[in-house]
Amino acid sequence: HVKNSGVYINVGHEYIATEQRMMNDSEEGLSSFSSVDEELEYWKRKSLEYCESLQEARAEFDEYQESSRELEAELEAQLEQAERRNNDLETTFQRLQEENDSLRSKLDSQQNEAYVMISRLEEENVEFASTKEHLWKYVRELEQKNDDLERGKRVTMSSLEDFEQKLNQAFERNAILENELDEKEQLQVMCQRLKDEVRDLRQDMNTQTRKPKTGSPDTVRTEVPSQALTRHATPSGRPTVCCNL
């Protein structure tokens, strides 16, 4: 297109330059010819030059027309191609616009869903934080109770040890008391046996008093109480009087 325009411009410039030269030559010829034949010869020569220039200009103009037709056909083809491309671009633009609207609608929907989800997660986070704080307090309370239970356990173990010690001491005292009880039972048996012996002795004395007296009565009475009031030693080593006759 630029090349053909340049040819057209060159043809126009040459035509204008040819007219200018003709005008200059006519002005010079009117004042410089000495005869009519010389002027005629001059103008014949100029006419031939002008004809050659005109033919060259026509050839260039024909070439320009041919190139212009080719250029026009090429431009029409490019225009058709550009129109098709424009239609394709418009179709693509319409499709992309629809896709953009669809994506924008989806994006708005997803943003709303994300906002709802974020709000729900924030609420759950607040609930989790509250639950976490409550659990921390509960754990601290359990730790405090555990410490109290540990202290109570230590106190109980100490009390249990004291109780076991006292219980052992009580068992020891109980064993001693059982031994003393056994000794007491033995003493009671011995005392009962002595009572029986005293009773038998009294019976014997009563029997002897009914018989003729061969000795002194004071001697018999003195012997019986001395035998009955004999002291008996217990297994524990403590002397005990069994009974009064």
C-alpha positions in Angstrom: 0.0 0.0 0.0 2.8 2.4 0.8 4.7 1.4 -2.3 1.6 2.0 -4.6 0.9 5.4 -3.0 4.5 6.4 -3.6 4.1 5.5 -7.3 1.0 7.6 -7.5 2.7 10.5 -5.8 5.7 10.2 -8.1 3.4 10.3 -11.2 1.7 13.4 -9.9 4.9 15.1 -9.2 6.3 14.3 -12.6 3.1 15.6 -14.3 3.3 18.8 -12.3 7.0 19.1 -13.0 6.4 18.5 -16.8 3.7 21.3 -16.8 6.1 23.6 -15.0 8.9 22.8 -17.5 6.5 23.5 -20.4 5.5 26.8 -18.9 9.2 27.7 -18.3 10.2 26.6 -21.8 7.4 28.6 -23.4 8.4 31.7 -21.5 12.1 31.2 -22.5 11.2 30.4 -26.1 9.2 33.6 -26.7 12.2 35.7 -25.8 15.1 33.6 -27.3 14.1 32.4 -30.8 15.5 34.3 -33.7 13.4 32.6 -36.4 10.2 30.6 -36.8 12.0 27.5 -38.0 14.2 27.5 -35.0 11.2 27.9 -32.7 9.4 25.2 -34.6 12.3 22.8 -34.3 12.5 23.6 -30.6 8.9 22.9 -30.0 9.1 19.6 -32.0 11.9 18.5 -29.8 10.1 19.5 -26.7 6.9 17.8 -27.9 8.8 14.6 -28.4 10.3 15.0 -24.9 6.9 15.7 -23.5 5.4 12.7 -25.3 8.1 10.5 -23.9 7.5 11.9 -20.5 3.7 11.5 -21.0 4.2 7.8 -22.1 6.4 7.2 -19.1 3.8 8.8 -16.9 1.0 6.8 -18.5 3.0 3.6 -18.1 3.6 4.4 -14.5 0.0 5.3 -14.1 -1.1 2.0 -15.7 1.3 0.2 -13.4 -0.1 2.2 -10.5 -3.7 1.2 -11.5 -2.6 -2.4 -11.8 -0.9 -2.3 -8.5 -3.9 -0.4 -7.0 -6.2 -3.1 -8.2 -3.9 -5.7 -6.7 -3.7 -3.7 -3.6 -7.5 -3.2 -3.5 -8.0 -7.0 -3.9 -5.4 -7.6 -1.3 -7.0 -5.1 1.0 -10.4 -6.5 0.4 -9.1 -10.0 1.2 -7.4 -8.5 4.3 -10.6 -6.7 5.2 -12.6 -9.9 4.8 -10.0 -11.7 6.9 -10.1 -8.9 9.4 -13.9 -9.0 9.5 -13.9 -12.7 10.0 -11.3 -12.3 12.7 -13.3 -9.5 14.2 -16.4 -11.8 14.1 -14.4 -14.5 15.7 -13.0 -12.1 18.3 -16.6 -10.8 18.9 -17.8 -14.4 19.3 -14.8 -15.2 21.6 -15.4 -12.0 23.5 -19.1 -12.9 23.9 -18.2 -16.3 25.1 -15.5 -15.0 27.4 -18.0 -12.4 28.7 -20.5 -15.1 29.4 -17.7 -17.2 31.1 -16.7 -14.1 33.0 -20.2 -13.5 34.2 -20.5 -17.2 35.1 -17.2 -17.1 36.9 -18.1 -13.9 38.6 -21.4 -15.4 39.7 -19.6 -18.5 41.0 -17.0 -16.3 42.7 -19.7 -14.3 44.4 -21.4 -17.5 45.5 -18.1 -18.9 46.7 -17.3 -15.7 48.5 -20.7 -15.8 50.2 -20.1 -19.4 51.2 -16.6 -18.6 52.3 -18.0 -15.7 54.4 -20.6 -17.9 56.0 -17.9 -20.6 56.6 -15.5 -18.1 58.1 -18.3 -16.8 60.3 -19.1 -20.3 61.4 -15.5 -21.1 62.0 -15.0 -17.9 64.0 -18.0 -18.9 66.1 -16.6 -22.4 66.6 -13.2 -20.9 67.4 -14.8 -18.8 70.1 -16.6 -21.9 71.4 -13.4 -23.9 71.3 -11.5 -21.2 73.1 -14.3 -21.0 75.8 -14.3 -24.8 76.0 -10.5 -24.9 76.2 -10.5 -22.3 79.0 -13.2 -24.3 80.8 -11.1 -27.5 80.4 -8.0 -25.7 81.6 -9.9 -24.6 84.7 -11.3 -28.1 85.2 -7.7 -29.6 84.8 -6.4 -27.1 87.4 -9.2 -28.1 89.7 -8.5 -31.8 89.1 -4.8 -31.1 89.8 -5.7 -29.3 93.0 -8.0 -32.1 94.0 -5.3 -34.6 93.1 -2.8 -32.7 95.3 -5.4 -32.6 98.1 -6.0 -36.4 97.6 -2.2 -37.0 97.7 -1.9 -35.0 100.9 -4.9 -36.8 102.3 -3.3 -40.1 101.2 -0.1 -39.2 102.9 -2.0 -38.2 106.1 -4.1 -41.4 105.9 -0.9 -43.5 105.4 0.7 -41.8 108.4 -2.5 -42.3 110.4 -2.6 -45.9 109.2 1.0 -46.4 110.3 0.2 -44.9 113.7 -2.9 -47.0 113.9 -1.0 -50.2 112.9 1.6 -49.3 115.6 -1.1 -48.7 118.2 -2.8 -51.9 117.0 0.4 -53.8 117.4 0.8 -52.3 120.9 -2.8 -53.3 121.7 -2.1 -56.8 120.4 0.9 -56.9 122.7 -1.1 -55.7 125.6 -3.9 -58.1 124.7 -1.3 -60.9 124.7 -0.1 -59.8 128.1 -3.7 -59.6 129.4 -4.4 -63.0 128.0 -1.4 -64.4 129.8 -2.5 -62.7 133.0 -6.0 -64.1 132.4 -4.6 -67.6 132.0 -2.6 -67.0 135.3 -5.8 -65.8 136.9 -7.7 -68.8 135.8 -4.9 -71.0 137.1 -5.0 -69.1 140.4 -8.8 -69.6 140.6 -8.4 -73.3 140.0 -5.7 -73.4 142.6 -7.8 -71.4 145.0 -10.8 -73.7 144.4 -8.5 -76.7 145.0 -7.3 -75.1 148.3 -10.9 -74.4 149.3 -11.7 -78.0 148.7 -8.7 -79.0 150.8 -9.7 -76.6 153.6 -13.2 -78.0 153.5 -11.8 -81.5 153.7 -9.6 -80.4 156.6 -12.5 -78.9 158.4 -14.4 -82.1 158.0 -11.5 -84.0 159.3 -11.2 -81.6 162.2 -14.9 -82.0 163.0 -14.5 -85.7 162.9 -11.5 -85.6 165.2 -13.3 -83.3 167.7 -16.0 -85.9 168.1 -13.4 -88.5 169.1 -11.8 -88.6 172.6 -9.3 -85.9 173.0 -5.8 -87.2 173.4 -3.9 -84.0 172.8 -4.4 -80.3 173.3 -7.1 -78.7 171.3 -5.0 -75.6 170.8 -2.4 -77.6 169.0 -4.9 -78.9 166.4 -6.4 -75.5 165.8 -3.1 -73.9 165.3 -1.9 -76.4 162.7 -4.9 -76.2 160.4 -4.9 -72.4 159.8 -1.2 -72.4 159.2 -1.6 -74.9 156.3 -4.6 -73.1 154.8 -2.9 -69.6 154.8 0.1 -70.7 152.8 1.1 -68.2 150.2 1.3 -69.5 146.6 3.5 -67.9 143.9 1.9 -67.2 140.5 3.7 -67.9 137.2 4.4 -64.2 136.9 6.3 -64.2 140.1 3.8 -62.2 142.1 2.7 -63.8 145.4 -1.1 -64.0 145.8 -3.2 -65.2 148.7 -5.8 -67.6 147.4 -8.6 -67.1 149.9 -9.6 -66.6 153.5 -10.4 -69.8 155.4 
